Amino acid sequence: MSSLAQFISKEFVVLPMVATDMPSAIEELLQPLRLHQILDPAEQSAETILKRERRMSTAVGKGVALPQGLSDQVSDVALVIGIAPKGIDFKAVDGMLCHIFVLFIGPTDQPDKHHKVLSRFTKLLSDGALRSALIEAPTIDSVIEILAAWERDDDDESL
């Protein structure tokens, strides 16, 4: 059975985020994908994601934002998790600052897989106790451990 764990590794967790606004948060979240050569530095993901955010924020409320885009440069869903303990204004529907970010880049030819991973994260992050645990996580390793434990407890769906 596939799980979210296949998409998460410590190289792709940003803790703590230092960004203070939406554009810098997106750039900070894209940086690990560029650093590990998943995305070319010249790739236009940041502008694509910002354009989408201007149309409709991906801040789903309760301190969570799920910025996303599609790219021809990736063959599988790539994601970066960021934790911003101080919060960042991401124009959330509930007006709250966002503390938990999951940036998704999916392959343009596999939008269903992108949406399935997005849906799974949305479901997991609807749990207030999980959100609190992530915001209070002291280390990158603990973020990964928390997500893995929560997913095991909620393991009713395959990716």
Number of C-alpha atoms within 10 A of each C-alpha: 6 9 16 15 12 9 14 18 15 15 13 21 23 21 18 17 22 17 17 14 12 17 15 15 23 21 16 18 25 22 18 18 19 14 12 11 11 16 21 13 13 8 13 11 20 21 14 14 23 19 12 15 18 10 9 12 19 21 24 20 18 20 25 24 26 18 26 22 19 20 18 12 15 15 14 16 21 20 26 23 23 27 25 23 18 14 20 25 17 26 20 20 13 11 13 18 21 25 24 25 26 20 24 23 27 26 20 17 14 13 13 12 15 23 14 14 21 21 12 17 16 16 11 15 22 14 12 12 10 16 20 14 14 25 20 14 19 12 15 21 12 15 24 18 15 16 21 16 12 15 18 10 9 12 11 7 11 11 12
